Amino acid sequence: MLIDFFFTLKEAKVPVTIKEFLTLLEAMEKNVIDSSMDDFYYLARLTLVKDEAHFDKFDRAFAHYFKGINAAFDTKGEIPLDWLLQRMKRELTPEQIAALEKFGYDKLMDRLAELLKEQKERHEGGSKWIGTGGTSPFGHGGTNPEGVRIGGKGGNRTAVKVWEQRAYKDYDSERELGTRNIKVALRRLRRFARQGAAEELALDQTIRATANNAGYLDIKMQPERKNNVKVLMLFDVGGTMDDHIERTEELFSAAKTEFKNMEFFYFHNCVYDYLWKNNRRRNAERFPTWDVLRKYTPDTKLIFVGDATMSPYEILQPGGSVEYNNEEAGSEWVTRFTNAFPKAIWLNPEPEGLWQYRQSIAIMRQLMNNRMYPVTLEGLERAMRTLSK
């Protein structure tokens, strides 16, 4: 019954072989795991994936093939106490503020604790129980301006905090572009120079030297001509950026091809006091943002890539991050980056026509001195012209 799963992985370009597939079947035949979807996922990944670079492709193929098999929501788990004590901040409309004052954060948490004790089964819709698709403040997929998202993806992106551990995925730098236009646009940012070892034939100099040497061959070599523009790219990953993975991967792939002197880091929603380069080890391998600011020279071209779609609190307030209580506001860090690297732009994969409806985008554009551009051919050309000035 898993043959189609095997071919699904092959179609997703996961380099799985028949031998590895037979190893998985043998392990299942010997009952090395319990009959759990989670256990099967880890066993399949262990036996079928040889390189962690393919984990994301495997995850997407696995989710596509087994979609809905283990979707039931279990409400028996306890809410971590430290999560309940975290501050929750959000930019609210006057109507939402009035509703929040009526209900209150402490009451919200007390009511959630009561419901966890009272509720005995899964619930969909409605305005009271923990569930999906309703107007209750608790659950996911519904509508409530001051809700607590539990157990799944949000519907309207209005949750104040998220009770779930996200595993952000690295962008695949080997992804083939659907079009060459992105590469062509990025090529506007060029500054060629010949540096390094003399390993390339200098044809004109060789002809001239041979002629001056009475026809005896006199070969001249020269360093390879390379684009020596230095680029630092900071990618937003996870959350609302999941909607833009394909386009961002194309941009990432094109940038790695065109910019040989390119470094990249990841952040979530807004830059704070640390960045990371591997999303699966993001909690163990962090790079202090101060070190990144000091490492690269001021002539480095800085490119932020993100949809800038978040609560304005995440940009403007200490403690505004949805993941932890950051000591300094994200706006402080964005300003430090633009001061350290005068040639800085922000590429936004969201359609430019929607920017006017997002308060956080307006704030970020102001912090970037209006140097925000859409990820379109025309937008990339404008962005490269700005960086080239």
C-alpha positions in Angstrom: 0.0 0.0 0.0 3.0 2.3 0.3 4.1 2.0 -3.3 2.3 5.2 -4.2 3.9 6.9 -1.3 7.3 5.9 -2.7 6.4 7.4 -6.1 5.1 10.5 -4.4 8.5 11.0 -2.8 10.2 10.5 -6.2 7.9 13.1 -7.8 8.9 15.5 -5.0 12.5 15.0 -6.0 13.5 13.2 -2.8 16.4 10.9 -3.9 14.9 7.7 -2.4 15.9 4.2 -3.7 14.3 0.8 -3.8 16.7 -0.5 -1.3 15.7 2.2 1.3 12.1 1.5 0.6 12.5 -2.2 1.3 14.3 -1.3 4.5 11.2 0.7 5.6 8.9 -2.2 4.8 11.2 -4.6 6.7 11.2 -2.4 9.7 7.4 -2.2 9.7 7.1 -6.0 9.2 9.2 -6.4 12.4 7.0 -4.0 14.3 9.9 -1.7 15.4 7.3 1.1 15.9 3.8 1.4 17.4 0.8 2.0 15.2 1.2 5.8 15.3 1.3 8.2 12.4 4.1 10.2 14.2 6.2 7.1 14.7 5.7 6.1 11.1 6.7 9.6 10.0 10.0 9.4 11.9 10.7 5.9 10.8 10.1 6.8 7.1 12.3 9.8 7.3 15.0 7.9 9.0 15.1 5.1 6.4 14.3 7.1 3.2 16.1 10.4 3.6 19.9 10.4 3.4 20.5 14.2 3.7 18.8 16.7 6.0 18.7 19.1 3.0 15.8 17.0 1.7 13.8 17.0 5.0 11.5 19.8 3.7 10.8 18.1 0.5 10.0 14.9 2.4 7.7 16.7 4.8 5.7 18.3 2.0 5.4 15.0 0.2 4.4 13.2 3.4 1.8 15.8 4.2 0.4 15.7 0.7 0.1 11.9 0.6 -1.2 11.3 4.2 -3.3 14.5 4.3 -6.2 14.1 6.8 -5.3 10.7 8.2 -4.4 12.0 11.7 -6.3 15.2 11.8 -8.2 14.6 15.0 -7.5 17.2 17.7 -6.7 16.0 21.2 -7.5 18.4 24.0 -6.0 16.4 26.9 -2.6 18.1 26.9 -1.8 20.7 29.5 -0.9 24.3 28.7 2.7 25.1 29.6 2.7 27.5 32.6 5.5 29.7 31.2 3.4 30.2 28.0 0.4 31.3 30.0 2.6 33.9 31.8 4.0 35.5 28.6 2.8 38.9 27.7 0.4 39.2 24.8 0.4 42.5 22.9 -1.4 43.4 19.7 -2.5 46.5 17.8 -6.3 46.6 18.1 -9.1 48.7 16.6 -11.2 50.7 19.1 -13.9 48.1 18.8 -11.4 45.3 19.6 -10.0 47.3 22.5 -13.5 47.6 24.0 -14.1 43.9 23.5 -10.7 43.1 25.1 -11.5 45.3 28.1 -14.8 43.5 28.5 -13.2 40.1 28.5 -9.6 40.7 29.6 -6.4 38.6 29.2 -6.5 37.1 32.7 -10.2 36.1 32.2 -9.2 34.7 28.8 -6.6 32.4 30.4 -8.9 31.4 33.3 -11.7 30.6 30.9 -9.3 28.5 28.7 -8.2 26.5 31.8 -11.9 25.9 32.7 -12.7 24.7 29.2 -9.8 22.3 29.2 -11.3 20.6 32.3 -14.9 20.7 31.0 -14.6 19.7 27.4 -14.6 16.0 26.7 -14.7 15.8 22.9 -13.8 17.5 19.7 -15.9 20.5 18.7 -16.3 22.3 15.4 -18.0 25.7 15.0 -19.7 27.6 17.8 -18.7 30.3 20.2 -17.9 28.5 23.4 -15.8 25.3 23.2 -12.2 24.8 22.1 -12.5 23.8 18.4 -12.3 24.8 14.8 -14.1 27.2 12.5 -16.2 29.1 15.0 -16.1 32.4 16.9 -14.8 31.0 20.2 -11.5 32.7 21.4 -9.9 29.2 21.7 -9.0 26.8 18.8 -8.1 27.5 15.2 -9.5 28.3 11.8 -12.2 30.6 13.2 -12.7 34.3 13.8 -12.0 36.1 17.0 -9.8 39.3 17.3 -8.3 38.3 20.6 -8.1 34.5 20.3 -5.6 31.9 21.4 -4.7 29.6 18.5 -4.5 26.0 19.6 -3.8 22.8 17.6 -3.6 24.0 14.0 -3.2 26.8 11.4 -5.0 30.1 11.9 -7.7 31.3 9.5 -7.6 35.1 9.8 -4.1 35.5 11.3 -5.5 37.4 14.3 -4.2 35.2 17.1 -2.3 37.1 19.7 0.1 34.3 20.5 0.5 30.8 19.0 0.5 27.7 21.1 2.4 25.4 18.9 6.1 24.8 18.1 6.8 25.6 14.4 9.5 23.8 12.5 10.5 26.4 9.9 11.8 25.1 6.7 15.0 26.1 5.0 14.6 27.5 1.5 15.9 25.2 -1.2 18.8 26.9 -2.9 19.0 24.2 -5.6 15.4 24.8 -6.8 15.2 25.3 -10.6 13.6 28.6 -11.6 10.4 28.6 -13.5 11.7 31.6 -15.4 15.0 33.3 -16.2 13.6 36.7 -15.6 14.6 36.9 -12.0 18.2 36.1 -12.8 18.2 38.7 -15.6 16.8 41.4 -13.2 19.4 40.5 -10.5 22.2 40.9 -13.1 21.7 44.6 -13.0 23.6 44.6 -9.7 27.1 44.0 -11.1 30.6 45.2 -10.4 33.1 43.1 -12.2 36.7 42.8 -11.3 39.6 40.3 -11.9 40.8 39.0 -8.6 42.6 35.8 -7.4 44.9 33.4 -9.2 45.8 33.9 -12.9 44.0 30.8 -14.2 42.1 32.1 -17.3 43.6 32.5 -20.8 44.1 36.2 -21.7 43.5 35.8 -25.4 44.3 39.4 -26.5 47.4 39.6 -24.4 48.6 36.2 -25.7 48.2 37.3 -29.3 50.0 40.5 -28.7 52.8 38.8 -26.8 53.2 36.1 -29.4 53.4 38.7 -32.2 56.0 40.6 -30.3 58.0 37.4 -29.8 58.5 36.8 -33.5 55.6 34.3 -33.7 56.7 32.1 -30.9 53.8 31.3 -28.6 53.8 33.4 -25.5 50.8 32.4 -23.3 49.4 35.0 -20.9 47.0 34.2 -18.1 44.7 36.4 -16.0 42.4 36.1 -13.0 38.8 35.2 -13.8 36.4 38.1 -14.2 33.8 37.9 -11.4 31.0 40.0 -10.0 32.6 41.2 -6.7 29.4 42.8 -5.3 28.9 41.7 -1.7 25.4 40.8 -0.7 23.8 40.1 2.6 20.2 38.6 2.4 17.9 38.2 5.4 14.9 36.0 4.8 11.7 36.0 6.8 10.6 32.4 7.2 7.5 30.7 8.7 4.1 32.0 9.5 2.5 34.1 6.7 5.7 33.5 4.6 4.5 29.9 4.0 2.2 31.4 1.3 5.3 32.6 -0.6 7.7 29.6 -0.3 7.8 28.9 -4.1 8.6 32.5 -5.1 11.1 33.0 -2.3 12.9 29.8 -3.2 13.2 31.0 -6.8 14.6 34.3 -5.6 17.0 32.5 -3.3 18.2 30.2 -6.0 18.7 33.0 -8.5 20.6 35.1 -5.9 23.0 32.3 -5.1 23.7 31.9 -8.8 24.3 35.6 -9.5 26.0 36.7 -6.3 29.1 34.7 -5.6 29.9 36.8 -2.5 26.5 36.3 -0.8 25.7 35.5 2.8 22.2 34.8 4.2 20.4 34.5 7.5 16.9 33.8 8.6 14.5 35.6 10.9 10.8 35.4 11.7 8.5 38.4 11.0 11.0 41.0 12.2 14.8 41.0 13.0 15.6 41.0 16.7 18.8 40.2 18.7 19.7 36.9 16.9 19.5 35.3 13.5 20.0 31.8 12.3 21.2 29.9 9.1 19.5 26.5 9.6 15.9 26.4 10.6 16.0 22.9 12.1 18.8 23.9 14.5 17.6 27.5 15.0 17.4 27.2 18.8 20.9 25.7 19.1 22.8 27.6 16.4 22.0 31.3 16.8 24.1 34.2 15.5 23.9 37.4 17.6 22.6 40.2 15.4 25.3 42.5 16.7 28.0 40.1 15.3 26.3 40.1 11.9 26.2 43.9 11.9 29.9 44.2 12.7 31.1 41.4 10.4 30.2 42.9 7.1 31.6 46.1 5.6 29.4 49.1 4.9 29.7 48.6 1.1 27.7 45.3 1.4 24.3 45.4 -0.3 21.6 44.5 2.2 18.4 42.8 1.0 15.5 41.9 3.3 13.0 39.4 2.0 9.7 39.2 3.8 6.0 40.0 3.6 6.2 42.4 6.6 2.8 41.1 7.6 2.5 40.9 11.4 1.1 42.7 14.4 2.5 46.3 14.6 3.5 45.4 18.2 6.1 43.0 16.8 7.9 45.9 15.1 7.4 48.7 17.6 7.3 47.3 21.1 9.8 45.4 23.3 8.3 42.0 24.0 6.3 42.2 20.8 7.8 39.0 19.3 5.3 36.1 19.1 8.1 33.7 20.2 9.8 35.3 23.1 10.1 38.5 25.1 12.6 40.5 23.1 14.3 43.2 25.1 14.4 45.8 22.2 11.8 46.6 19.6 12.3 45.2 16.1 12.3 48.7 14.7 15.5 49.4 16.6 17.2 46.5 14.9 15.9 47.4 11.4 17.3 51.0 11.9 20.6 49.6 13.0 20.8 47.5 9.8 19.9 50.5 7.5 22.5 52.6 9.3 25.2 50.0 9.0 24.4 49.3 5.3 23.4 52.4 3.4 22.5 50.3 0.3 19.6 48.4 1.7 16.2 47.4 0.3 13.2 45.2 1.3 11.7 42.7 -1.2 8.1 41.9 -0.5 6.4 38.9 -2.1 2.9 40.2 -1.2 1.1 41.8 -4.1 1.9 45.6 -4.1 -1.8 46.4 -4.3 -2.4 44.9 -0.8 0.3 46.9 1.0 -2.0 49.8 1.7 -4.2 47.5 3.8 -1.4 46.3 6.1 -0.4 48.6 8.9 2.8 46.6 9.6 3.9 47.0 5.9 3.4 50.8 6.1 5.6 50.9 9.3 8.3 48.8 7.7 8.3 50.9 4.5 8.9 53.9 6.7 11.8 52.3 8.5 13.3 51.3 5.1 13.0 54.9 3.8 10.4 53.7 1.3 12.8 51.3 -0.3 10.4 48.4 -0.4 9.8 46.6 -3.8 7.5 43.8 -4.9 9.0 40.5 -6.1 8.1 41.1 -9.7 10.3 41.6 -12.7 9.6 45.4 -12.7 10.0 45.5 -8.9 13.3 43.7 -9.0 14.6 46.0 -11.7 13.7 49.0 -9.6 15.3 47.4 -6.5 18.6 46.6 -8.3 18.8 50.2 -9.7 18.4 51.5 -6.1 21.2 49.2 -4.9 23.5 50.2 -7.8 23.3 53.9 -7.3 
